[in-house]
Amino acid sequence: MNLSDLHRPAILGGKAVFPQGAPTWPRSDQALRTVFEELFMSGNWGRYHGPHVPELVRQLADDHGVEHVLLCSSGTSAVELALRGAGVGPGDEVIMAAYDFKANFQNVLCLGAVPVLIDLHPVTWQIDPTRIAAAVSPRTRAILVSHLHGGVVEMAEVCRHAAAQSIPVVEDACQNPGAIVFGRKAGTWGDVGVHSFGGSKLLTAGRGGALLSRRADIAERIKRYTQRGNDAYPLSEMQAAVLLPQLQQLGRLNTQRRIFVAKLASLLKDVPGLELLQVPADAIEPAYYKVGFRYESRDFQGMNRNQFAAAMRAEGIALDPGFRGLHLIHASRRFRRADELNEATRADAGMLTLHHPVLLAELSAVDSIVAAVTKIRQFAGEIAAAVQVDSPQES
């Protein structure tokens, strides 16, 4: 390799800052090895009933300070069940952000209800609570809010607007397990909260989810739907068993992730066009399943967001474009637009997300990430001209 190639981005033939590639997930862990050995010896891995599911229910209830915990087959199923528990049905409306996980939109449609899309807060790029009141109609049955990409929703304000209209709040904390929001765990502000245990999540069992609530009526509606002589949306004994040690480690690992992100934010603060999503208050401790960034191509010589993400992935850094705006990928007849959705459109074109496994690396990895950004920025014009990647609006 030519010496000059060491200073070129990997996407242009240079040497990657992480030639081994991005860290894999889940990590190898002795505690999990012990769990699998116990499952094999006891046979609990294949039983309908055993000690692990009730123990996970107990620990989640204690950890979140709620009376009702229901386990299920996925985070997507958990959102569906939460909406059912809130009483959503055909013809109802559910207020949600225009930038959100697509499955949340589909869950509303699945129940025969109508998503009502509102815009994001211009600073946090989370759902904007100040827009809720204007979106309410006589058919509004629930408000669905998601903490996304390391950001945190202003839940107190969401709940204030909801309480004024007696509208249940479904709090999707699938990307934020263990986050602290003004002294309370994410997932416990709403009438019903949701967690995911999917294969990429901070707490992973390959699949799975949980619902958290203090309301007996919501829990009862969900049970009536799921309990059909057996559990129609089960989480297995084996899944519960591997989640238990991860739950014990979550607080420590979330602290480690926050330290990594704080250093990354500090070193990138003077890089125009690449800004970490802002957390709205000091009394919030996020959990970083993703680290969200706002990207501006004009500050990178016109290199579009997807080209930048491809260049970072070539460096061995798991950086990807964010979600598509829901209003831009669904026919207008399938939802009601409550406002202009300008910030959601900007997020559709400008959101980037860093996947969490690197956040548990040595802190020196931050310097390597910043080095990758620096050299990509230096060669941005050449990358923009030479690398063919779908534009943000075509992805």
Secondary structure as GFF3:
##gff-version 3
##sequence-region A 1 395
A	DSSP	three_ten_helix	3	7	.	.	.	ID=ss1
A	DSSP	three_ten_helix	10	12	.	.	.	ID=ss2
A	DSSP	alpha_helix	30	42	.	.	.	ID=ss3
A	DSSP	three_ten_helix	44	46	.	.	.	ID=ss4
A	DSSP	alpha_helix	52	64	.	.	.	ID=ss5
A	DSSP	beta_strand	68	72	.	.	.	ID=ss6
A	DSSP	alpha_helix	75	85	.	.	.	ID=ss7
A	DSSP	beta_strand	93	97	.	.	.	ID=ss8
A	DSSP	alpha_helix	102	110	.	.	.	ID=ss9
A	DSSP	beta_strand	114	118	.	.	.	ID=ss10
A	DSSP	three_ten_helix	129	131	.	.	.	ID=ss11
A	DSSP	alpha_helix	132	135	.	.	.	ID=ss12
A	DSSP	beta_strand	140	146	.	.	.	ID=ss13
A	DSSP	alpha_helix	155	165	.	.	.	ID=ss14
A	DSSP	beta_strand	169	172	.	.	.	ID=ss15
A	DSSP	beta_strand	180	181	.	.	.	ID=ss16
A	DSSP	beta_strand	184	185	.	.	.	ID=ss17
A	DSSP	beta_strand	192	196	.	.	.	ID=ss18
A	DSSP	beta_strand	209	213	.	.	.	ID=ss19
A	DSSP	alpha_helix	216	226	.	.	.	ID=ss20
A	DSSP	alpha_helix	237	268	.	.	.	ID=ss21
A	DSSP	beta_strand	274	276	.	.	.	ID=ss22
A	DSSP	beta_strand	284	285	.	.	.	ID=ss23
A	DSSP	beta_strand	290	295	.	.	.	ID=ss24
A	DSSP	three_ten_helix	297	300	.	.	.	ID=ss25
A	DSSP	alpha_helix	305	314	.	.	.	ID=ss26
A	DSSP	beta_strand	319	321	.	.	.	ID=ss27
A	DSSP	alpha_helix	326	329	.	.	.	ID=ss28
A	DSSP	three_ten_helix	332	334	.	.	.	ID=ss29
A	DSSP	beta_strand	336	337	.	.	.	ID=ss30
A	DSSP	alpha_helix	342	350	.	.	.	ID=ss31
A	DSSP	beta_strand	351	355	.	.	.	ID=ss32
A	DSSP	three_ten_helix	356	360	.	.	.	ID=ss33
A	DSSP	alpha_helix	364	378	.	.	.	ID=ss34
A	DSSP	alpha_helix	380	386	.	.	.	ID=ss35
###
